[in-house]
Amino acid sequence: MPFGVMQGYLSVTLGYQLAKAGVGTGVIAALIAVGYIPHTWKFLWAPVADTTLSRKLWYVLAAGVSAAGIFAMGALPADAASLPWLSAIVLLANLAVTFLAMAVESLMAYATPEAEKGRAGGWFQAGNLGGTGLGGGAGLWIAERVANPLVPGAALAAACALCCLALAFIREPPPMPKDASYLRTLKGVLHDLWTVARSRPGFLALLICFLPIGSGAATNLFSATAGDWQASADAVALVNGIGGGMAAALGCIAGGYLCDRIDRKKAYWLYGILQVLCAVAMAAAPRTELAYGAFCLIYWFISGLAYAAFSAVVLEAIGLGAAATKYSLFASLSNMPIQYMTLVNGWAHTRWGTGGMLLTEALVGVVAVLLFLFVTTLRRDDPAFR
């Protein structure tokens, strides 16, 4: 959940406040993209999480730093003058939360039977996207009603810190085998990673990471573009906060259970097509608050489906061993399409407005699905590529 709270507070609460202060959508998109930088490259320091402290200790340390980062983001004025400081805090706080994510990913990989990886991925992403709704919705709701600007960030920081209590109910997996030399231990971790990456299931999972299928990038700008729909602050807080988080969490759970019943890679691109259709319908819809709310919730639900499928595909591919490093590689790469599509969406909105932004995302999504199907068709005689 803290992972999601971090993103929700940035994209919804801060995004809305900055837009209200007159900061352009493109600038807000760039700030949000800064937050994705550590998540894009976290595989570089993931071996540290696999080979040093216990998973639970990494979680506690990362939760503390992440909570402090959320509080600091809320303590600064939400205006153009604060952007340099906000950018630095966003970068450092998201760096910390990558270690929290690694701890969870490793704990999950060791605790999940093969037949339940879809469900595990669904619940994992339900916490992520549900946290995004909490960080955005609750954060904005409090900010609009409490005069003290420190309260929203402090409340969410406390909620993130309290998540450490769940560690009491989780068994710590055995540590990675360690050599007398740390460099040799690190070499073993990297060999485990390479073994997965060069396997056929690993290759397809890597391909999925690079392609903007079901990326859900438009959610990062729903609050910044709310004015185009005449949506109030309460509507933004509801559909991109608690309501959006609940819709996404339900999508994650439903998508995860379905992934245990059909091919997980097929489920992923099918969910991507659903998101394309939603974006096209939203672009054609009347610019009213009711249409805004309805389509945002539908889009959030479909994003939940896609996120669950992604986690299921990755869990299926990585096995055990250096689980944090292997999952982090896939998760890091998967942030690339979210990051560049957020920038593309911001550029498209500046150039063509809300409708152009949504149609641009839909077009890119169609091309990505066709490319994935083309690659899998090349090896359709191989069961691993079906």
LOKE-443084 format. One record per residue (C-alpha): x, y, z; residue in three letters. Coordinates in Angstrom, 2 decimals. Layout:
N
{u:X&v:Y&w:Z&aa:ala}
...
REM end
This chain:
386
{u:0.00&v:0.00&w:0.00&aa:met}
{u:2.72&v:2.61&w:0.77&aa:pro}
{u:4.02&v:2.13&w:-2.78&aa:phe}
{u:0.60&v:3.17&w:-4.12&aa:gly}
{u:0.11&v:5.99&w:-1.62&aa:val}
{u:3.33&v:7.58&w:-2.85&aa:met}
{u:2.11&v:7.60&w:-6.46&aa:gln}
{u:-1.45&v:8.65&w:-5.60&aa:gly}
{u:-0.39&v:11.58&w:-3.48&aa:tyr}
{u:1.90&v:12.81&w:-6.25&aa:leu}
{u:-0.37&v:12.34&w:-9.25&aa:ser}
{u:-3.76&v:13.21&w:-7.71&aa:val}
{u:-3.34&v:15.47&w:-4.68&aa:thr}
{u:-0.25&v:17.38&w:-5.77&aa:leu}
{u:-1.27&v:17.21&w:-9.44&aa:gly}
{u:-4.62&v:18.86&w:-8.70&aa:tyr}
{u:-3.11&v:21.47&w:-6.37&aa:gln}
{u:-0.40&v:22.41&w:-8.88&aa:leu}
{u:-2.94&v:22.68&w:-11.70&aa:ala}
{u:-5.11&v:24.87&w:-9.47&aa:lys}
{u:-2.06&v:27.08&w:-8.85&aa:ala}
{u:-1.66&v:27.58&w:-12.61&aa:gly}
{u:1.14&v:25.09&w:-13.31&aa:val}
{u:0.81&v:23.61&w:-16.82&aa:gly}
{u:-0.19&v:20.01&w:-17.48&aa:thr}
{u:3.10&v:19.32&w:-19.27&aa:gly}
{u:5.10&v:20.52&w:-16.25&aa:val}
{u:2.98&v:18.40&w:-13.88&aa:ile}
{u:3.49&v:15.40&w:-16.16&aa:ala}
{u:7.26&v:15.98&w:-16.01&aa:ala}
{u:7.19&v:16.05&w:-12.19&aa:leu}
{u:5.22&v:12.80&w:-12.12&aa:ile}
{u:7.69&v:11.27&w:-14.58&aa:ala}
{u:10.54&v:12.14&w:-12.18&aa:val}
{u:8.91&v:9.83&w:-9.66&aa:gly}
{u:9.20&v:6.95&w:-12.11&aa:tyr}
{u:12.97&v:7.31&w:-12.54&aa:ile}
{u:13.94&v:5.16&w:-9.49&aa:pro}
{u:11.32&v:2.56&w:-10.41&aa:his}
{u:12.74&v:2.35&w:-13.91&aa:thr}
{u:16.28&v:1.70&w:-12.72&aa:trp}
{u:15.76&v:-0.06&w:-9.39&aa:lys}
{u:17.02&v:-3.37&w:-10.73&aa:phe}
{u:20.53&v:-1.87&w:-10.50&aa:leu}
{u:20.39&v:-1.80&w:-6.70&aa:trp}
{u:17.97&v:-4.72&w:-6.19&aa:ala}
{u:20.85&v:-7.18&w:-5.51&aa:pro}
{u:21.61&v:-5.15&w:-2.37&aa:val}
{u:18.13&v:-5.99&w:-1.04&aa:ala}
{u:18.58&v:-9.67&w:-1.91&aa:asp}
{u:22.01&v:-10.11&w:-0.33&aa:thr}
{u:22.25&v:-7.85&w:2.74&aa:thr}
{u:19.52&v:-7.16&w:5.35&aa:leu}
{u:16.44&v:-9.29&w:5.91&aa:ser}
{u:13.32&v:-8.54&w:3.85&aa:arg}
{u:11.43&v:-7.39&w:6.93&aa:lys}
{u:14.16&v:-4.98&w:8.02&aa:leu}
{u:14.36&v:-3.49&w:4.53&aa:trp}
{u:10.60&v:-2.98&w:4.63&aa:tyr}
{u:10.71&v:-1.15&w:7.97&aa:val}
{u:13.59&v:1.12&w:6.95&aa:leu}
{u:12.07&v:1.93&w:3.57&aa:ala}
{u:8.63&v:2.57&w:5.08&aa:ala}
{u:10.13&v:5.11&w:7.46&aa:gly}
{u:11.98&v:7.05&w:4.76&aa:val}
{u:9.00&v:6.87&w:2.39&aa:ser}
{u:6.67&v:8.23&w:5.07&aa:ala}
{u:9.08&v:11.11&w:5.72&aa:ala}
{u:9.14&v:11.85&w:1.98&aa:gly}
{u:5.34&v:12.01&w:1.75&aa:ile}
{u:5.24&v:14.36&w:4.74&aa:phe}
{u:7.89&v:16.59&w:3.14&aa:ala}
{u:5.98&v:16.74&w:-0.16&aa:met}
{u:2.91&v:17.97&w:1.70&aa:gly}
{u:4.88&v:20.48&w:3.76&aa:ala}
{u:6.03&v:22.43&w:0.68&aa:leu}
{u:3.69&v:24.95&w:-1.00&aa:pro}
{u:2.05&v:23.46&w:-4.11&aa:ala}
{u:3.18&v:26.11&w:-6.59&aa:asp}
{u:5.68&v:26.65&w:-9.39&aa:ala}
{u:8.33&v:28.08&w:-7.03&aa:ala}
{u:8.48&v:24.78&w:-5.11&aa:ser}
{u:9.03&v:22.59&w:-8.16&aa:leu}
{u:12.83&v:22.21&w:-7.77&aa:pro}
{u:12.47&v:21.08&w:-4.15&aa:trp}
{u:9.46&v:18.92&w:-4.96&aa:leu}
{u:11.39&v:17.22&w:-7.76&aa:ser}
{u:14.26&v:16.35&w:-5.40&aa:ala}
{u:11.95&v:15.02&w:-2.67&aa:ile}
{u:9.88&v:13.03&w:-5.17&aa:val}
{u:13.05&v:11.43&w:-6.51&aa:leu}
{u:14.46&v:10.51&w:-3.07&aa:leu}
{u:11.13&v:9.29&w:-1.64&aa:ala}
{u:10.52&v:7.06&w:-4.64&aa:asn}
{u:14.08&v:5.72&w:-4.35&aa:leu}
{u:13.27&v:4.67&w:-0.78&aa:ala}
{u:9.96&v:3.06&w:-1.69&aa:val}
{u:11.71&v:0.85&w:-4.27&aa:thr}
{u:13.34&v:-1.03&w:-1.36&aa:phe}
{u:9.93&v:-1.44&w:0.27&aa:leu}
{u:8.61&v:-2.91&w:-2.99&aa:ala}
{u:11.58&v:-5.28&w:-3.26&aa:met}
{u:10.91&v:-6.61&w:0.23&aa:ala}
{u:7.26&v:-7.29&w:-0.59&aa:val}
{u:8.09&v:-8.91&w:-3.93&aa:glu}
{u:10.56&v:-11.30&w:-2.35&aa:ser}
{u:8.20&v:-12.24&w:0.49&aa:leu}
{u:5.43&v:-12.84&w:-2.06&aa:met}
{u:7.55&v:-14.95&w:-4.42&aa:ala}
{u:8.51&v:-17.37&w:-1.66&aa:tyr}
{u:5.01&v:-17.65&w:-0.17&aa:ala}
{u:2.96&v:-18.24&w:-3.34&aa:thr}
{u:2.22&v:-21.70&w:-4.84&aa:pro}
{u:2.40&v:-21.94&w:-8.63&aa:glu}
{u:-1.37&v:-22.36&w:-9.05&aa:ala}
{u:-2.07&v:-19.15&w:-7.11&aa:glu}
{u:0.35&v:-16.74&w:-8.75&aa:lys}
{u:-2.49&v:-15.00&w:-10.57&aa:gly}
{u:-4.37&v:-14.39&w:-7.35&aa:arg}
{u:-1.20&v:-13.31&w:-5.57&aa:ala}
{u:-0.47&v:-10.83&w:-8.35&aa:gly}
{u:-4.04&v:-9.55&w:-8.13&aa:gly}
{u:-3.96&v:-8.94&w:-4.39&aa:trp}
{u:-0.45&v:-7.45&w:-4.63&aa:phe}
{u:-1.64&v:-4.90&w:-7.19&aa:gln}
{u:-4.90&v:-4.35&w:-5.29&aa:ala}
{u:-2.77&v:-3.02&w:-2.44&aa:gly}
{u:-0.74&v:-0.93&w:-4.87&aa:asn}
{u:-3.68&v:0.63&w:-6.71&aa:leu}
{u:-5.83&v:0.79&w:-3.61&aa:gly}
{u:-3.01&v:2.71&w:-1.98&aa:gly}
{u:-2.94&v:5.01&w:-5.00&aa:thr}
{u:-6.62&v:5.76&w:-4.39&aa:gly}
{u:-5.98&v:6.38&w:-0.70&aa:leu}
{u:-2.99&v:8.62&w:-1.35&aa:gly}
{u:-4.86&v:10.62&w:-3.97&aa:gly}
{u:-8.44&v:10.63&w:-2.73&aa:gly}
{u:-7.92&v:10.90&w:1.00&aa:ala}
{u:-5.01&v:13.29&w:0.51&aa:gly}
{u:-6.99&v:15.67&w:-1.69&aa:leu}
{u:-10.15&v:15.36&w:0.43&aa:trp}
{u:-8.22&v:16.34&w:3.57&aa:ile}
{u:-6.31&v:19.10&w:1.78&aa:ala}
{u:-9.55&v:20.70&w:0.57&aa:glu}
{u:-11.05&v:20.73&w:4.07&aa:arg}
{u:-8.20&v:21.32&w:6.52&aa:val}
{u:-6.48&v:24.68&w:6.69&aa:ala}
{u:-3.17&v:23.30&w:7.98&aa:asn}
{u:-1.23&v:22.12&w:4.89&aa:pro}
{u:0.82&v:19.67&w:6.99&aa:leu}
{u:-2.15&v:17.47&w:7.89&aa:val}
{u:-2.70&v:15.55&w:4.59&aa:pro}
{u:0.92&v:14.48&w:4.25&aa:gly}
{u:1.19&v:13.66&w:7.96&aa:ala}
{u:-1.94&v:11.49&w:7.91&aa:ala}
{u:-0.79&v:9.51&w:4.87&aa:leu}
{u:2.73&v:9.16&w:6.26&aa:ala}
{u:1.30&v:7.68&w:9.45&aa:ala}
{u:-0.86&v:5.25&w:7.44&aa:ala}
{u:2.21&v:4.04&w:5.55&aa:cys}
{u:4.23&v:3.55&w:8.72&aa:ala}
{u:1.42&v:1.50&w:10.29&aa:leu}
{u:1.67&v:-1.02&w:7.43&aa:cys}
{u:4.79&v:-2.35&w:9.17&aa:cys}
{u:2.48&v:-4.05&w:11.68&aa:leu}
{u:1.53&v:-6.63&w:9.00&aa:ala}
{u:5.09&v:-7.99&w:9.10&aa:leu}
{u:4.28&v:-9.74&w:12.38&aa:ala}
{u:2.07&v:-12.20&w:10.45&aa:phe}
{u:4.57&v:-13.04&w:7.67&aa:ile}
{u:7.31&v:-15.67&w:7.76&aa:arg}
{u:10.78&v:-14.44&w:6.79&aa:glu}
{u:12.08&v:-16.53&w:3.84&aa:pro}
{u:15.53&v:-18.12&w:4.09&aa:pro}
{u:18.36&v:-15.76&w:3.12&aa:pro}
{u:20.10&v:-16.05&w:-0.21&aa:met}
{u:23.18&v:-18.32&w:-0.12&aa:pro}
{u:26.19&v:-16.16&w:0.60&aa:lys}
{u:29.76&v:-16.74&w:-0.53&aa:asp}
{u:32.78&v:-15.69&w:1.50&aa:ala}
{u:33.19&v:-12.86&w:-1.00&aa:ser}
{u:30.30&v:-10.45&w:-1.50&aa:tyr}
{u:31.30&v:-10.08&w:-5.14&aa:leu}
{u:30.86&v:-13.82&w:-5.63&aa:arg}
{u:27.47&v:-13.65&w:-3.92&aa:thr}
{u:26.52&v:-10.83&w:-6.25&aa:leu}
{u:27.72&v:-12.86&w:-9.21&aa:lys}
{u:25.38&v:-15.70&w:-8.18&aa:gly}
{u:22.45&v:-13.28&w:-8.02&aa:val}
{u:23.22&v:-11.93&w:-11.49&aa:leu}
{u:23.56&v:-15.46&w:-12.89&aa:his}
{u:20.11&v:-16.29&w:-11.51&aa:asp}
{u:18.75&v:-13.15&w:-13.16&aa:leu}
{u:20.38&v:-13.98&w:-16.51&aa:trp}
{u:18.97&v:-17.52&w:-16.43&aa:thr}
{u:15.44&v:-16.14&w:-16.21&aa:val}
{u:15.99&v:-13.34&w:-18.74&aa:ala}
{u:17.28&v:-15.72&w:-21.43&aa:arg}
{u:14.46&v:-18.26&w:-20.96&aa:ser}
{u:11.51&v:-18.12&w:-23.34&aa:arg}
{u:8.90&v:-17.23&w:-20.68&aa:pro}
{u:11.33&v:-14.62&w:-19.38&aa:gly}
{u:11.79&v:-13.16&w:-22.86&aa:phe}
{u:8.06&v:-12.68&w:-23.36&aa:leu}
{u:7.72&v:-11.15&w:-19.91&aa:ala}
{u:10.51&v:-8.72&w:-20.79&aa:leu}
{u:8.78&v:-7.83&w:-24.06&aa:leu}
{u:5.59&v:-7.07&w:-22.13&aa:ile}
{u:7.57&v:-4.72&w:-19.89&aa:cys}
{u:8.72&v:-2.54&w:-22.78&aa:phe}
{u:5.36&v:-2.27&w:-24.54&aa:leu}
{u:2.69&v:0.24&w:-23.42&aa:pro}
{u:-0.07&v:-2.38&w:-23.13&aa:ile}
{u:-2.48&v:-1.60&w:-20.30&aa:gly}
{u:-0.06&v:0.97&w:-18.88&aa:ser}
{u:-2.86&v:3.07&w:-17.39&aa:gly}
{u:-0.75&v:6.20&w:-17.92&aa:ala}
{u:-3.79&v:8.43&w:-18.40&aa:ala}
{u:-4.65&v:8.03&w:-14.71&aa:thr}
{u:-1.60&v:10.17&w:-13.91&aa:asn}
{u:-3.24&v:13.13&w:-15.66&aa:leu}
{u:-6.92&v:12.62&w:-14.83&aa:phe}
{u:-6.70&v:15.11&w:-11.96&aa:ser}
{u:-4.68&v:17.66&w:-13.95&aa:ala}
{u:-7.21&v:17.54&w:-16.82&aa:thr}
{u:-10.32&v:17.56&w:-14.59&aa:ala}
{u:-11.02&v:21.17&w:-15.51&aa:gly}
{u:-11.71&v:20.12&w:-19.11&aa:asp}
{u:-14.67&v:18.12&w:-17.77&aa:trp}
{u:-15.89&v:20.81&w:-15.32&aa:gln}
{u:-15.15&v:18.33&w:-12.53&aa:ala}
{u:-15.07&v:19.64&w:-8.95&aa:ser}
{u:-12.37&v:18.90&w:-6.41&aa:ala}
{u:-14.72&v:16.47&w:-4.65&aa:asp}
{u:-15.35&v:14.60&w:-7.91&aa:ala}
{u:-11.62&v:14.38&w:-8.59&aa:val}
{u:-10.96&v:13.13&w:-5.06&aa:ala}
{u:-13.71&v:10.52&w:-5.37&aa:leu}
{u:-13.04&v:9.01&w:-8.81&aa:val}
{u:-9.24&v:9.29&w:-8.73&aa:asn}
{u:-9.00&v:8.60&w:-5.03&aa:gly}
{u:-11.13&v:6.27&w:-2.94&aa:ile}
{u:-13.51&v:5.37&w:-5.79&aa:gly}
{u:-10.72&v:4.86&w:-8.30&aa:gly}
{u:-8.68&v:2.88&w:-5.80&aa:gly}
{u:-11.61&v:0.59&w:-5.05&aa:met}
{u:-12.38&v:0.13&w:-8.76&aa:ala}
{u:-8.73&v:-0.68&w:-9.48&aa:ala}
{u:-8.51&v:-3.05&w:-6.51&aa:ala}
{u:-11.61&v:-4.92&w:-7.69&aa:leu}
{u:-10.08&v:-5.08&w:-11.18&aa:gly}
{u:-6.85&v:-6.47&w:-9.71&aa:cys}
{u:-8.64&v:-9.20&w:-7.80&aa:ile}
{u:-10.87&v:-10.16&w:-10.73&aa:ala}
{u:-7.97&v:-10.03&w:-13.18&aa:gly}
{u:-5.77&v:-12.13&w:-10.92&aa:gly}
{u:-8.34&v:-14.89&w:-10.52&aa:tyr}
{u:-8.95&v:-14.96&w:-14.29&aa:leu}
{u:-5.19&v:-15.23&w:-14.88&aa:cys}
{u:-5.20&v:-18.53&w:-12.98&aa:asp}
{u:-7.75&v:-19.88&w:-15.47&aa:arg}
{u:-6.39&v:-18.77&w:-18.85&aa:ile}
{u:-2.94&v:-18.12&w:-20.30&aa:asp}
{u:-1.55&v:-15.20&w:-18.31&aa:arg}
{u:0.14&v:-13.51&w:-21.28&aa:lys}
{u:-3.05&v:-13.69&w:-23.32&aa:lys}
{u:-4.99&v:-12.16&w:-20.45&aa:ala}
{u:-2.51&v:-9.28&w:-20.36&aa:tyr}
{u:-2.98&v:-8.18&w:-23.97&aa:trp}
{u:-6.75&v:-8.72&w:-23.79&aa:leu}
{u:-6.89&v:-6.31&w:-20.88&aa:tyr}
{u:-4.81&v:-3.89&w:-22.94&aa:gly}
{u:-7.43&v:-3.95&w:-25.70&aa:ile}
{u:-10.15&v:-3.19&w:-23.15&aa:leu}
{u:-8.18&v:-0.14&w:-22.02&aa:gln}
{u:-7.85&v:1.06&w:-25.63&aa:val}
{u:-11.62&v:0.80&w:-26.12&aa:leu}
{u:-12.22&v:2.70&w:-22.88&aa:cys}
{u:-9.89&v:5.53&w:-23.95&aa:ala}
{u:-11.64&v:5.86&w:-27.32&aa:val}
{u:-15.09&v:5.93&w:-25.70&aa:ala}
{u:-13.92&v:8.50&w:-23.16&aa:met}
{u:-12.54&v:10.71&w:-25.94&aa:ala}
{u:-15.95&v:10.65&w:-27.66&aa:ala}
{u:-17.94&v:11.28&w:-24.48&aa:ala}
{u:-19.47&v:14.66&w:-23.59&aa:pro}
{u:-17.28&v:16.84&w:-21.38&aa:arg}
{u:-19.42&v:16.60&w:-18.25&aa:thr}
{u:-18.61&v:15.74&w:-14.67&aa:glu}
{u:-20.82&v:12.62&w:-14.85&aa:leu}
{u:-19.00&v:11.30&w:-17.93&aa:ala}
{u:-15.67&v:12.11&w:-16.30&aa:tyr}
{u:-16.52&v:10.13&w:-13.20&aa:gly}
{u:-17.93&v:7.12&w:-15.04&aa:ala}
{u:-15.07&v:6.73&w:-17.50&aa:phe}
{u:-12.37&v:7.34&w:-14.89&aa:cys}
{u:-13.80&v:4.52&w:-12.77&aa:leu}
{u:-14.03&v:2.17&w:-15.76&aa:ile}
{u:-10.47&v:3.05&w:-16.78&aa:tyr}
{u:-9.24&v:2.42&w:-13.23&aa:trp}
{u:-10.97&v:-1.00&w:-13.16&aa:phe}
{u:-9.33&v:-2.03&w:-16.45&aa:ile}
{u:-5.95&v:-0.78&w:-15.21&aa:ser}
{u:-6.42&v:-3.12&w:-12.25&aa:gly}
{u:-7.00&v:-6.04&w:-14.62&aa:leu}
{u:-3.80&v:-5.25&w:-16.52&aa:ala}
{u:-1.66&v:-4.72&w:-13.41&aa:tyr}
{u:-2.78&v:-8.06&w:-11.98&aa:ala}
{u:-1.91&v:-9.83&w:-15.24&aa:ala}
{u:1.52&v:-8.23&w:-15.29&aa:phe}
{u:2.35&v:-9.43&w:-11.78&aa:ser}
{u:1.04&v:-12.91&w:-12.59&aa:ala}
{u:3.23&v:-13.13&w:-15.72&aa:val}
{u:6.31&v:-12.00&w:-13.79&aa:val}
{u:5.75&v:-14.32&w:-10.83&aa:leu}
{u:5.33&v:-17.18&w:-13.31&aa:glu}
{u:8.65&v:-16.34&w:-14.96&aa:ala}
{u:10.98&v:-15.58&w:-12.03&aa:ile}
{u:10.65&v:-18.59&w:-9.72&aa:gly}
{u:12.53&v:-18.27&w:-6.40&aa:leu}
{u:16.23&v:-17.52&w:-5.81&aa:gly}
{u:17.06&v:-13.81&w:-6.06&aa:ala}
{u:13.37&v:-12.96&w:-6.23&aa:ala}
{u:13.71&v:-9.27&w:-5.40&aa:ala}
{u:16.33&v:-8.72&w:-8.10&aa:thr}
{u:14.41&v:-10.64&w:-10.75&aa:lys}
{u:11.04&v:-9.09&w:-9.99&aa:tyr}
{u:12.67&v:-5.65&w:-9.79&aa:ser}
{u:14.12&v:-6.04&w:-13.27&aa:leu}
{u:10.69&v:-6.65&w:-14.74&aa:phe}
{u:8.99&v:-4.06&w:-12.56&aa:ala}
{u:11.68&v:-1.48&w:-13.39&aa:ser}
{u:11.32&v:-2.00&w:-17.10&aa:leu}
{u:7.53&v:-1.96&w:-16.87&aa:ser}
{u:7.72&v:1.63&w:-15.58&aa:asn}
{u:9.33&v:2.78&w:-18.82&aa:met}
{u:6.08&v:2.72&w:-20.85&aa:pro}
{u:4.19&v:4.35&w:-17.97&aa:ile}
{u:6.83&v:7.07&w:-17.80&aa:gln}
{u:7.07&v:7.79&w:-21.52&aa:tyr}
{u:3.31&v:7.50&w:-22.04&aa:met}
{u:2.75&v:10.05&w:-19.25&aa:thr}
{u:5.03&v:12.43&w:-21.14&aa:leu}
{u:3.38&v:11.58&w:-24.48&aa:val}
{u:-0.06&v:12.15&w:-22.96&aa:asn}
{u:1.03&v:15.49&w:-21.53&aa:gly}
{u:2.41&v:16.54&w:-24.91&aa:trp}
{u:-0.73&v:15.37&w:-26.73&aa:ala}
{u:-2.99&v:17.23&w:-24.30&aa:his}
{u:-1.05&v:20.45&w:-24.82&aa:thr}
{u:-1.30&v:20.02&w:-28.59&aa:arg}
{u:-4.80&v:18.54&w:-29.10&aa:trp}
{u:-6.63&v:18.69&w:-25.78&aa:gly}
{u:-8.20&v:15.90&w:-23.76&aa:thr}
{u:-9.69&v:14.03&w:-26.72&aa:gly}
{u:-6.41&v:14.05&w:-28.59&aa:gly}
{u:-4.59&v:12.79&w:-25.51&aa:met}
{u:-6.93&v:9.82&w:-25.10&aa:leu}
{u:-6.90&v:8.93&w:-28.80&aa:leu}
{u:-3.11&v:9.14&w:-28.88&aa:thr}
{u:-2.88&v:6.70&w:-25.98&aa:glu}
{u:-5.37&v:4.36&w:-27.69&aa:ala}
{u:-3.43&v:4.39&w:-30.97&aa:leu}
{u:-0.15&v:3.61&w:-29.24&aa:val}
{u:-1.86&v:0.81&w:-27.30&aa:gly}
{u:-3.18&v:-0.82&w:-30.49&aa:val}
{u:0.26&v:-0.73&w:-32.10&aa:val}
{u:1.80&v:-2.29&w:-28.97&aa:ala}
{u:-0.71&v:-5.17&w:-28.89&aa:val}
{u:-0.20&v:-5.87&w:-32.60&aa:leu}
{u:3.57&v:-5.93&w:-32.11&aa:leu}
{u:3.26&v:-8.37&w:-29.20&aa:phe}
{u:0.96&v:-10.67&w:-31.19&aa:leu}
{u:3.36&v:-10.54&w:-34.14&aa:phe}
{u:6.29&v:-11.64&w:-31.98&aa:val}
{u:4.32&v:-14.46&w:-30.35&aa:thr}
{u:2.99&v:-15.63&w:-33.74&aa:thr}
{u:6.56&v:-16.09&w:-34.96&aa:leu}
{u:6.92&v:-18.90&w:-32.42&aa:arg}
{u:3.32&v:-20.11&w:-32.19&aa:arg}
{u:4.49&v:-23.72&w:-32.55&aa:asp}
{u:6.35&v:-23.37&w:-29.23&aa:asp}
{u:4.08&v:-23.92&w:-26.19&aa:pro}
{u:6.16&v:-21.47&w:-24.12&aa:ala}
{u:5.17&v:-18.65&w:-26.48&aa:phe}
{u:1.44&v:-19.29&w:-26.47&aa:arg}
REM end
